[in-house]
Amino acid sequence: MKVILNRELKTCPTFSNLKTLSLGEWCMGADFGPLISFLQHSPNLEKLFLELKLVHIFISVEFA
C-alpha cells in the first residue's frame, strides 16, 4: 500500500483550489513523503491541520 501511495502522489495533479487540508498520522512516515507531496501540489494552501495521536510510554524502574 505504501509503495502505491508514494508512486501515485508523485504523479498527482495540482490542487489549485485547495485552501484547507486536514491529514492524519498516516501521512507522517519516516520521510514525511505523503505530507511533502500534498504540500508541493497545493500552491494556494492557507491552513494545514495534522491530527497526531500521542503514545504515552510508562517505564517503571525499581532499584534494589
CNS distance restraints for C-alpha pairs under 8 A (distance, minus, plus):
assign (resid   1 and name CA) (resid   5 and name CA) 6.17 0.50 0.50
assign (resid   2 and name CA) (resid   6 and name CA) 6.13 0.50 0.50
assign (resid   3 and name CA) (resid   7 and name CA) 6.14 0.50 0.50
assign (resid   4 and name CA) (resid   8 and name CA) 6.08 0.50 0.50
assign (resid   5 and name CA) (resid   9 and name CA) 6.04 0.50 0.50
assign (resid   5 and name CA) (resid  34 and name CA) 7.79 0.50 0.50
assign (resid   6 and name CA) (resid  10 and name CA) 6.47 0.50 0.50
assign (resid   6 and name CA) (resid  33 and name CA) 7.13 0.50 0.50
assign (resid   6 and name CA) (resid  34 and name CA) 6.63 0.50 0.50
assign (resid   7 and name CA) (resid  11 and name CA) 7.04 0.50 0.50
assign (resid   8 and name CA) (resid  12 and name CA) 6.10 0.50 0.50
assign (resid   9 and name CA) (resid  34 and name CA) 6.88 0.50 0.50
assign (resid   9 and name CA) (resid  37 and name CA) 6.16 0.50 0.50
assign (resid   9 and name CA) (resid  38 and name CA) 7.64 0.50 0.50
assign (resid  10 and name CA) (resid  37 and name CA) 6.82 0.50 0.50
assign (resid  12 and name CA) (resid  41 and name CA) 7.71 0.50 0.50
assign (resid  13 and name CA) (resid  41 and name CA) 6.88 0.50 0.50
assign (resid  14 and name CA) (resid  41 and name CA) 4.60 0.50 0.50
assign (resid  14 and name CA) (resid  42 and name CA) 6.09 0.50 0.50
assign (resid  14 and name CA) (resid  43 and name CA) 7.76 0.50 0.50
assign (resid  15 and name CA) (resid  41 and name CA) 5.84 0.50 0.50
assign (resid  15 and name CA) (resid  42 and name CA) 4.96 0.50 0.50
assign (resid  15 and name CA) (resid  43 and name CA) 7.35 0.50 0.50
assign (resid  16 and name CA) (resid  41 and name CA) 7.76 0.50 0.50
assign (resid  16 and name CA) (resid  42 and name CA) 5.90 0.50 0.50
assign (resid  16 and name CA) (resid  43 and name CA) 6.13 0.50 0.50
assign (resid  16 and name CA) (resid  44 and name CA) 6.07 0.50 0.50
assign (resid  17 and name CA) (resid  42 and name CA) 7.96 0.50 0.50
assign (resid  17 and name CA) (resid  44 and name CA) 6.81 0.50 0.50
assign (resid  18 and name CA) (resid  42 and name CA) 6.33 0.50 0.50
assign (resid  18 and name CA) (resid  44 and name CA) 6.38 0.50 0.50
assign (resid  18 and name CA) (resid  45 and name CA) 5.81 0.50 0.50
assign (resid  19 and name CA) (resid  44 and name CA) 5.93 0.50 0.50
assign (resid  19 and name CA) (resid  45 and name CA) 4.32 0.50 0.50
assign (resid  19 and name CA) (resid  46 and name CA) 5.11 0.50 0.50
assign (resid  19 and name CA) (resid  47 and name CA) 6.41 0.50 0.50
assign (resid  20 and name CA) (resid  45 and name CA) 5.99 0.50 0.50
assign (resid  20 and name CA) (resid  46 and name CA) 6.00 0.50 0.50
assign (resid  20 and name CA) (resid  47 and name CA) 4.69 0.50 0.50
assign (resid  20 and name CA) (resid  48 and name CA) 5.93 0.50 0.50
assign (resid  20 and name CA) (resid  49 and name CA) 7.86 0.50 0.50
assign (resid  21 and name CA) (resid  45 and name CA) 7.42 0.50 0.50
assign (resid  21 and name CA) (resid  47 and name CA) 6.33 0.50 0.50
assign (resid  21 and name CA) (resid  48 and name CA) 4.97 0.50 0.50
assign (resid  21 and name CA) (resid  49 and name CA) 6.16 0.50 0.50
assign (resid  22 and name CA) (resid  48 and name CA) 5.96 0.50 0.50
assign (resid  22 and name CA) (resid  49 and name CA) 4.53 0.50 0.50
assign (resid  22 and name CA) (resid  50 and name CA) 5.91 0.50 0.50
assign (resid  22 and name CA) (resid  51 and name CA) 7.52 0.50 0.50
assign (resid  23 and name CA) (resid  27 and name CA) 6.91 0.50 0.50
assign (resid  23 and name CA) (resid  48 and name CA) 7.97 0.50 0.50
assign (resid  23 and name CA) (resid  49 and name CA) 6.27 0.50 0.50
assign (resid  23 and name CA) (resid  50 and name CA) 5.09 0.50 0.50
assign (resid  23 and name CA) (resid  51 and name CA) 6.21 0.50 0.50
assign (resid  24 and name CA) (resid  28 and name CA) 7.86 0.50 0.50
assign (resid  24 and name CA) (resid  50 and name CA) 5.73 0.50 0.50
assign (resid  24 and name CA) (resid  51 and name CA) 4.66 0.50 0.50
assign (resid  24 and name CA) (resid  52 and name CA) 6.19 0.50 0.50
assign (resid  25 and name CA) (resid  50 and name CA) 7.21 0.50 0.50
assign (resid  25 and name CA) (resid  51 and name CA) 6.16 0.50 0.50
assign (resid  25 and name CA) (resid  52 and name CA) 5.18 0.50 0.50
assign (resid  25 and name CA) (resid  53 and name CA) 7.21 0.50 0.50
assign (resid  27 and name CA) (resid  32 and name CA) 6.53 0.50 0.50
assign (resid  27 and name CA) (resid  33 and name CA) 7.30 0.50 0.50
assign (resid  27 and name CA) (resid  34 and name CA) 5.14 0.50 0.50
assign (resid  27 and name CA) (resid  35 and name CA) 5.46 0.50 0.50
assign (resid  28 and name CA) (resid  32 and name CA) 4.96 0.50 0.50
assign (resid  28 and name CA) (resid  33 and name CA) 7.56 0.50 0.50
assign (resid  28 and name CA) (resid  34 and name CA) 7.25 0.50 0.50
assign (resid  28 and name CA) (resid  35 and name CA) 6.65 0.50 0.50
assign (resid  29 and name CA) (resid  33 and name CA) 6.70 0.50 0.50
assign (resid  29 and name CA) (resid  34 and name CA) 7.65 0.50 0.50
assign (resid  32 and name CA) (resid  36 and name CA) 6.08 0.50 0.50
assign (resid  33 and name CA) (resid  37 and name CA) 6.17 0.50 0.50
assign (resid  34 and name CA) (resid  38 and name CA) 6.26 0.50 0.50
assign (resid  35 and name CA) (resid  39 and name CA) 6.24 0.50 0.50
assign (resid  36 and name CA) (resid  40 and name CA) 6.05 0.50 0.50
assign (resid  37 and name CA) (resid  41 and name CA) 6.19 0.50 0.50
assign (resid  38 and name CA) (resid  42 and name CA) 6.18 0.50 0.50
assign (resid  39 and name CA) (resid  43 and name CA) 7.36 0.50 0.50
assign (resid  39 and name CA) (resid  45 and name CA) 7.74 0.50 0.50
